Amino acid sequence: MNKILNQLALSIPIEYKKKLKSAYESTFARTNYQRLAVIGHARTGSNFLLDGLGTSNAIKMYHEIFAGHNREIGQDFERIFATLYEKQPRNIKIVGFKLFYYH
């Protein structure tokens, strides 16, 4: 949810939050953005690359989304993919993540 929805969330009853989010997403969000995976090894400058890409208002990057320290091994893949493929604001053109060979 964007800032406006977060501010409204404090004053809106729970039963209306899903309806409000759905209406917002159907009007202002989309899922037809490009996907990007940065694949490599540690110590190659991948954080520098992702941080640089993340400075754009049109790009949303996740760091090491499949790393063991970010999830239980073999679990939470549904949550990870739900995050990667969720609706994004219209200004987002690319959503990506970093993956190391050994994750």
DSSP file (Angstrom, degrees, kcal/mol; ACC not computed):
  #  RESIDUE AA STRUCTURE BP1 BP2  ACC     N-H-->O    O-->H-N    N-H-->O    O-->H-N    TCO  KAPPA ALPHA  PHI   PSI    X-CA   Y-CA   Z-CA
    1    1 A M              0   0    0      0, 0.0    20,-0.0     0, 0.0     2,-0.0   0.000 360.0 360.0 360.0 146.5    0.0    0.0    0.0
    2    2 A N     >  -     0   0    0      1,-0.1     4,-2.2     4,-0.0     5,-0.2  -0.198 360.0 -87.2 -82.2-179.1    1.2    3.5   -0.7
    3    3 A K  H  > S+     0   0    0      1,-0.2     4,-2.3     2,-0.2     5,-0.2   0.871 125.3  54.3 -58.4 -40.6    1.5    6.3    1.9
    4    4 A I  H  > S+     0   0    0      1,-0.2     4,-2.4     2,-0.2    -1,-0.2   0.937 110.0  46.1 -62.2 -46.4   -2.0    7.5    1.5
    5    5 A L  H  > S+     0   0    0      1,-0.2     4,-2.0     2,-0.2    -1,-0.2   0.883 110.8  53.7 -64.6 -36.9   -3.5    4.0    2.2
    6    6 A N  H  X S+     0   0    0     -4,-2.2     4,-0.6     2,-0.2    -1,-0.2   0.896 110.2  47.1 -63.8 -39.2   -1.1    3.6    5.2
    7    7 A Q  H >< S+     0   0    0     -4,-2.3     3,-0.6     1,-0.2     4,-0.4   0.900 114.9  46.0 -68.0 -40.3   -2.4    6.9    6.6
    8    8 A L  H >X S+     0   0    0     -4,-2.4     3,-1.4     1,-0.2     4,-1.0   0.787  96.9  74.9 -71.3 -26.7   -6.0    5.9    6.0
    9    9 A A  H 3< S+     0   0    0     -4,-2.0     3,-0.2     1,-0.3    -1,-0.2   0.793  89.1  59.1 -59.2 -29.0   -5.5    2.4    7.4
   10   10 A L  T << S+     0   0    0     -3,-0.6    -1,-0.3    -4,-0.6    -2,-0.2   0.800 114.0  35.3 -70.4 -27.5   -5.4    3.8   11.0
   11   11 A S  T <4 S+     0   0    0     -3,-1.4    -1,-0.2    -4,-0.4    -2,-0.2   0.456 100.2  87.8-107.3  -1.5   -8.9    5.3   10.7
   12   12 A I  S  < S-     0   0    0     -4,-1.0     5,-0.1    -3,-0.2     0, 0.0  -0.839  80.2-114.0-103.8 133.1  -10.6    2.7    8.5
   13   13 A P    >>  -     0   0    0      0, 0.0     3,-1.5     0, 0.0     4,-0.7  -0.270  30.7-113.2 -59.4 150.1  -12.4   -0.4   10.0
   14   14 A I  H >> S+     0   0    0      1,-0.3     3,-1.1     2,-0.2     4,-0.7   0.843 111.6  62.4 -56.4 -40.2  -10.8   -3.7    9.0
   15   15 A E  H 34 S+     0   0    0      1,-0.3     4,-0.4     2,-0.2    -1,-0.3   0.731 106.3  46.6 -63.5 -20.6  -13.7   -5.0    6.9
   16   16 A Y  H <> S+     0   0    0     -3,-1.5     4,-2.5     2,-0.1    -1,-0.3   0.601  91.8  80.3 -95.0 -12.7  -13.2   -2.0    4.5
   17   17 A K  H <X S+     0   0    0     -3,-1.1     4,-2.7    -4,-0.7     5,-0.2   0.912  92.9  47.9 -63.2 -43.2   -9.4   -2.3    4.1
   18   18 A K  H  X S+     0   0    0     -4,-0.7     4,-2.5     1,-0.2    -1,-0.2   0.910 112.9  48.9 -64.3 -40.9   -9.5   -5.1    1.6
   19   19 A K  H  > S+     0   0    0     -4,-0.4     4,-2.3     2,-0.2    -2,-0.2   0.905 112.7  47.9 -64.8 -41.1  -12.2   -3.3   -0.5
   20   20 A L  H  X S+     0   0    0     -4,-2.5     4,-2.5     2,-0.2    -2,-0.2   0.921 112.9  47.6 -65.4 -44.8  -10.2   -0.1   -0.5
   21   21 A K  H  X S+     0   0    0     -4,-2.7     4,-2.9     2,-0.2     5,-0.2   0.916 112.2  50.1 -63.2 -43.0   -6.9   -1.8   -1.4
   22   22 A S  H  X S+     0   0    0     -4,-2.5     4,-2.4    -5,-0.2    -2,-0.2   0.914 112.0  47.3 -62.0 -43.9   -8.7   -3.7   -4.2
   23   23 A A  H  X S+     0   0    0     -4,-2.3     4,-1.2     2,-0.2    -1,-0.2   0.906 113.4  48.8 -64.4 -41.6  -10.2   -0.5   -5.6
   24   24 A Y  H  X S+     0   0    0     -4,-2.5     4,-3.6     1,-0.2     5,-0.5   0.947 113.3  46.5 -62.0 -48.9   -6.9    1.3   -5.4
   25   25 A E  H  X S+     0   0    0     -4,-2.9     4,-1.6     1,-0.2    -2,-0.2   0.874 109.2  53.6 -65.2 -37.4   -5.0   -1.5   -7.2
   26   26 A S  H  < S+     0   0    0     -4,-2.4    -1,-0.2    -5,-0.2    -2,-0.2   0.792 120.6  34.1 -67.9 -24.6   -7.6   -1.9   -9.9
   27   27 A T  H  < S+     0   0    0     -4,-1.2    -2,-0.2    -3,-0.5    -1,-0.2   0.863 135.5  16.7 -93.4 -43.9   -7.3    1.8  -10.6
   28   28 A F  H  < S+     0   0    0     -4,-3.6    62,-1.4    -5,-0.2     2,-0.2   0.520 108.5  73.6-114.7  -7.7   -3.6    2.6  -10.0
   29   29 A A  E  <  -A   89   0A   0     -4,-1.6     2,-0.3    -5,-0.5    58,-0.1  -0.659  50.3-176.4-111.4 165.3   -1.6   -0.7   -9.9
   30   30 A R  E     -A   88   0A   0     58,-2.3    58,-2.6    -2,-0.2     3,-0.1  -0.977  26.4-154.5-153.1 162.9   -0.5   -3.1  -12.5
   31   31 A T  S    S+     0   0    0     -2,-0.3     2,-0.7    56,-0.2    -1,-0.1   0.337  72.6  95.1-120.1   2.6    1.3   -6.5  -12.9
   32   32 A N        +     0   0    0     56,-0.1     2,-0.2     2,-0.0    -1,-0.1  -0.235  55.7 125.3 -93.6  47.3    2.6   -6.0  -16.5
   33   33 A Y        -     0   0    0     -2,-0.7    61,-0.2    -3,-0.1     2,-0.2  -0.600  67.0 -96.3 -96.0 163.2    6.1   -4.8  -15.4
   34   34 A Q  E     -b   94   0B   0     59,-2.9    61,-2.6    -2,-0.2     2,-0.4  -0.513  32.8-137.2 -77.5 146.8    9.4   -6.4  -16.5
   35   35 A R  E     -b   95   0B   0     59,-0.2     2,-0.4    -2,-0.2    61,-0.2  -0.840  19.0-169.0-104.7 145.9   11.1   -8.9  -14.2
   36   36 A L  E     -b   96   0B   0     59,-1.8    61,-1.8    -2,-0.4     2,-0.5  -0.999   8.8-169.8-137.9 132.0   14.8   -8.8  -13.6
   37   37 A A  E     -b   97   0B   0     -2,-0.4     2,-0.7    59,-0.2    61,-0.2  -0.990   9.5-157.0-121.5 126.8   17.2  -11.3  -11.9
   38   38 A V  E     -b   98   0B   0     59,-2.8    61,-3.0    -2,-0.5     2,-0.4  -0.915  20.5-172.1 -99.9 113.7   20.8  -10.4  -11.1
   39   39 A I  E     +b   99   0B   0     -2,-0.7     2,-0.3    59,-0.2    61,-0.2  -0.905  26.9  93.6-114.8 133.4   22.6  -13.7  -10.9
   40   40 A G  E     -b  100   0B   0     59,-1.8    61,-1.7    -2,-0.4     2,-0.2  -0.933  62.9 -63.6-178.6-157.7   26.2  -14.1   -9.7
   41   41 A H    >   -     0   0    0     -2,-0.3     3,-0.6    59,-0.2     5,-0.3  -0.714  55.3 -85.9-113.2 164.7   28.6  -14.8   -6.9
   42   42 A A  T 3  S+     0   0    0     -2,-0.2    -1,-0.1     1,-0.2     0, 0.0  -0.305 108.4  31.6 -65.1 155.7   29.4  -12.9   -3.7
   43   43 A R  T 3  S+     0   0    0      1,-0.1    -1,-0.2    -2,-0.0     0, 0.0   0.784  84.3 111.6  67.1  31.4   31.9  -10.0   -3.8
   44   44 A T  S <  S-     0   0    0     -3,-0.6    -2,-0.1     0, 0.0    -1,-0.1   0.364  95.4 -97.4-112.0   2.8   31.1   -9.1   -7.4
   45   45 A G  S  > S+     0   0    0      3,-0.0     4,-2.3     4,-0.0     5,-0.1   0.658  77.5 139.3  90.9  17.4   29.5   -5.7   -6.7
   46   46 A S  H  > S+     0   0    0     -5,-0.3     4,-2.9     1,-0.2     5,-0.2   0.869  71.1  52.2 -66.2 -36.1   25.9   -6.9   -6.8
   47   47 A N  H  > S+     0   0    0      2,-0.2     4,-2.8     1,-0.2     5,-0.2   0.914 109.6  50.3 -63.9 -41.2   24.8   -4.8   -3.9
   48   48 A F  H  > S+     0   0    0      2,-0.2     4,-2.1     1,-0.2    -2,-0.2   0.921 112.7  47.0 -60.7 -44.6   26.3   -1.7   -5.6
   49   49 A L  H  X S+     0   0    0     -4,-2.3     4,-2.6     2,-0.2    -2,-0.2   0.940 114.4  45.5 -63.0 -48.6   24.4   -2.6   -8.8
   50   50 A L  H  X S+     0   0    0     -4,-2.9     4,-2.5     1,-0.2    -2,-0.2   0.893 112.6  50.7 -65.4 -39.5   21.1   -3.2   -7.0
   51   51 A D  H  X S+     0   0    0     -4,-2.8     4,-0.6    -5,-0.2    -1,-0.2   0.904 111.7  48.8 -63.7 -40.0   21.4   -0.1   -4.9
   52   52 A G  H >< S+     0   0    0     -4,-2.1     3,-1.0    -5,-0.2     4,-0.3   0.927 113.0  46.1 -64.5 -45.5   22.1    1.9   -8.1
   53   53 A L  H >< S+     0   0    0     -4,-2.6     3,-1.6     1,-0.2     6,-0.2   0.886 107.2  60.0 -62.5 -38.1   19.1    0.4   -9.9
   54   54 A G  H 3< S+     0   0    0     -4,-2.5    -1,-0.2     1,-0.3    -2,-0.2   0.613  87.1  74.0 -68.6 -12.4   17.0    1.0   -6.8
   55   55 A T  T << S+     0   0    0     -3,-1.0     2,-0.3    -4,-0.6    -1,-0.3   0.692  79.7  90.5 -74.0 -16.2   17.6    4.7   -7.0
   56   56 A S  S X  S-     0   0    0     -3,-1.6     3,-1.1    -4,-0.3    -3,-0.0  -0.604  76.1-141.3 -78.3 138.4   15.2    4.9   -9.9
   57   57 A N  T 3  S+     0   0    0     -2,-0.3    -1,-0.1     1,-0.2    -3,-0.1   0.614 102.5  57.2 -70.6 -11.6   11.6    5.5   -9.1
   58   58 A A  T 3  S+     0   0    0     34,-0.2    35,-3.1    35,-0.1    36,-2.0   0.441  98.8  68.1 -98.8  -1.5   10.7    3.0  -11.9
   59   59 A I  E <   -c   94   0B   0     -3,-1.1     2,-0.5    -6,-0.2    36,-0.2  -0.970  54.9-170.7-126.6 133.6   12.7    0.1  -10.5
   60   60 A K  E     -c   95   0B   0     34,-2.5    36,-2.4    -2,-0.4     2,-0.4  -0.982  15.1-174.1-122.4 118.7   12.0   -2.0   -7.4
   61   61 A M  E     -c   96   0B   0     -2,-0.5     2,-0.4    34,-0.2    36,-0.2  -0.898  13.4-155.4-119.1 143.4   14.8   -4.4   -6.4
   62   62 A Y  E     -c   97   0B   0     34,-2.1    36,-1.1    -2,-0.4     2,-0.5  -0.940  18.8-131.7-113.6 137.5   15.0   -7.1   -3.6
   63   63 A H  S    S-     0   0    0     -2,-0.4     4,-0.1     1,-0.2    36,-0.1  -0.770  75.7 -24.6 -91.0 129.1   18.3   -8.3   -2.2
   64   64 A E  S >  S+     0   0    0     -2,-0.5     3,-1.3     1,-0.1    -1,-0.2   0.833  71.3 173.9  41.4  55.4   19.0  -12.0   -1.9
   65   65 A I  T 3  S+     0   0    0     33,-0.6    -1,-0.1    -3,-0.3    34,-0.1   0.738  76.5  43.8 -66.4 -23.6   15.3  -12.9   -1.8
   66   66 A F  T 3  S+     0   0    0     32,-0.5    -1,-0.3    14,-0.0    -2,-0.1   0.399  84.0 127.6-100.9   2.4   16.1  -16.7   -1.9
   67   67 A A    X   -     0   0    0     -3,-1.3     3,-1.8     1,-0.1     4,-0.5  -0.261  67.7-123.0 -62.7 145.0   19.0  -16.6    0.7
   68   68 A G  G >  S+     0   0    0      1,-0.3     3,-1.0     2,-0.2    -1,-0.1   0.818 111.1  58.9 -58.0 -33.6   18.8  -19.1    3.5
   69   69 A H  G 3  S+     0   0    0      1,-0.2    -1,-0.3     3,-0.1     3,-0.1   0.614 105.1  51.9 -74.2  -9.3   19.0  -16.3    6.1
   70   70 A N  G <  S+     0   0    0     -3,-1.8     2,-0.3     1,-0.1    -1,-0.2   0.466 122.3  10.6-101.1  -3.9   15.9  -14.7    4.6
   71   71 A R  S <  S-     0   0    0     -3,-1.0     2,-0.3    -4,-0.5    -1,-0.1  -0.979  85.5 -86.9-160.8 164.8   13.7  -17.8    4.8
   72   72 A E    >   -     0   0    0     -2,-0.3     3,-2.5     1,-0.1    -3,-0.1  -0.675  63.2 -94.1 -75.6 136.1   13.5  -21.3    6.1
   73   73 A I  T 3  S+     0   0    0     -2,-0.3     3,-0.1     1,-0.3    -1,-0.1  -0.308 109.1   4.3 -56.0 126.5   15.2  -23.7    3.7
   74   74 A G  T 3  S+     0   0    0      1,-0.3     2,-0.3    -3,-0.0    -1,-0.3   0.510 117.1  94.2  77.6   5.6   12.5  -25.1    1.4
   75   75 A Q    <   +     0   0    0     -3,-2.5    -1,-0.3     1,-0.1     0, 0.0  -0.812  65.8  31.7-125.7 166.2    9.7  -23.0    2.8
   76   76 A D     >  +     0   0    0     -2,-0.3     4,-2.1    -3,-0.1     5,-0.1   0.616  66.7 131.3  67.0  16.0    8.1  -19.7    2.1
   77   77 A F  H  > S+     0   0    0      1,-0.2     4,-2.8     2,-0.2     5,-0.2   0.870  72.0  56.3 -65.0 -33.7    8.5  -19.9   -1.7
   78   78 A E  H  > S+     0   0    0      1,-0.2     4,-2.2     2,-0.2    -1,-0.2   0.909 108.2  47.1 -62.3 -41.0    4.9  -19.0   -2.1
   79   79 A R  H  > S+     0   0    0      2,-0.2     4,-2.0     1,-0.2    -2,-0.2   0.897 111.8  51.2 -66.4 -40.2    5.4  -15.8   -0.1
   80   80 A I  H  X S+     0   0    0     -4,-2.1     4,-2.3     2,-0.2    -2,-0.2   0.949 113.7  42.8 -62.3 -49.2    8.5  -15.0   -2.1
   81   81 A F  H  X S+     0   0    0     -4,-2.8     4,-2.1     1,-0.2    -1,-0.2   0.855 110.8  56.0 -68.3 -33.6    6.8  -15.4   -5.4
   82   82 A A  H  < S+     0   0    0     -4,-2.2     4,-0.4    -5,-0.2    -1,-0.2   0.893 109.6  47.6 -62.4 -38.2    3.7  -13.5   -4.2
   83   83 A T  H >< S+     0   0    0     -4,-2.0     3,-0.7     1,-0.2    -2,-0.2   0.916 112.8  47.9 -66.9 -43.9    6.0  -10.6   -3.3
   84   84 A L  H 3< S+     0   0    0     -4,-2.3    -2,-0.2     1,-0.2    -1,-0.2   0.832 120.1  37.0 -67.2 -32.2    7.7  -10.7   -6.7
   85   85 A Y  T 3< S+     0   0    0     -4,-2.1    -1,-0.2    -5,-0.2    -2,-0.2   0.238  87.1 121.9-108.4  13.2    4.5  -10.8   -8.7
   86   86 A E  S <  S-     0   0    0     -3,-0.7   -56,-0.1    -4,-0.4     2,-0.1  -0.298  75.6 -84.4 -71.5 161.4    2.3   -8.6   -6.6
   87   87 A K        -     0   0    0    -58,-0.1   -56,-0.2   -55,-0.0    -1,-0.1  -0.399  49.3-160.5 -65.5 142.2    0.7   -5.5   -8.2
   88   88 A Q  E     -A   30   0A   0    -58,-2.6   -58,-2.3     4,-0.1   -56,-0.1  -0.842  28.4 -86.0-121.9 157.5    2.9   -2.5   -8.2
   89   89 A P  E >   -A   29   0A   0      0, 0.0     3,-1.9     0, 0.0   -60,-0.2  -0.252  47.3-107.1 -57.4 154.4    2.2    1.2   -8.6
   90   90 A R  T 3  S+     0   0    0    -62,-1.4   -61,-0.1     1,-0.3    -2,-0.0   0.737 116.5  64.5 -60.9 -23.9    2.0    2.3  -12.2
   91   91 A N  T 3  S+     0   0    0      2,-0.0     2,-0.5   -34,-0.0    -1,-0.3   0.706  80.7  94.9 -74.0 -16.9    5.4    4.1  -12.0
   92   92 A I    <   +     0   0    0     -3,-1.9   -33,-0.2     1,-0.2   -34,-0.2  -0.646  41.7 165.5 -79.1 120.5    7.2    0.8  -11.4
   93   93 A K        +     0   0    0    -35,-3.1   -59,-2.9    -2,-0.5     2,-0.4   0.666  64.5  33.3-105.1 -24.9    8.5   -0.6  -14.7
   94   94 A I  E     -bc  34  59B   0    -36,-2.0   -34,-2.5   -61,-0.2     2,-0.4  -0.999  55.9-173.9-138.0 134.8   10.9   -3.3  -13.4
   95   95 A V  E     +bc  35  60B   0    -61,-2.6   -59,-1.8    -2,-0.4     2,-0.3  -0.999  25.8 154.3-125.2 129.8   10.8   -5.6  -10.4
   96   96 A G  E     -bc  36  61B   0    -36,-2.4   -34,-2.1    -2,-0.4     2,-0.3  -0.868  25.2-156.1-147.7 179.0   13.8   -7.7   -9.7
   97   97 A F  E     -bc  37  62B   0    -61,-1.8   -59,-2.8    -2,-0.3     2,-0.4  -0.940  24.2-109.1-152.2 169.3   16.0   -9.6   -7.2
   98   98 A K  E     -b   38   0B   0    -36,-1.1   -33,-0.6    -2,-0.3   -32,-0.5  -0.880  28.9-175.4-107.7 139.1   19.5  -10.9   -6.6
   99   99 A L  E     -b   39   0B   0    -61,-3.0   -59,-1.8    -2,-0.4     2,-0.3  -0.987  11.0-154.0-137.0 125.2   20.3  -14.6   -6.7
  100  100 A F  E >   -b   40   0B   0     -2,-0.4     3,-1.9   -61,-0.2   -59,-0.2  -0.727  28.3-118.0 -94.2 150.5   23.6  -16.2   -6.0
  101  101 A Y  T 3  S+     0   0    0    -61,-1.7   -60,-0.1    -2,-0.3    -1,-0.1   0.805 111.6  52.8 -55.8 -33.0   24.5  -19.6   -7.5
  102  102 A Y  T 3         0   0    0      1,-0.2    -1,-0.3    -3,-0.0   -61,-0.1   0.285 360.0 360.0 -93.2  11.3   24.8  -21.2   -4.1
  103  103 A H    <         0   0    0     -3,-1.9    -1,-0.2   -36,-0.1    -2,-0.1   0.447 360.0 360.0 -88.4 360.0   21.3  -20.2   -2.7
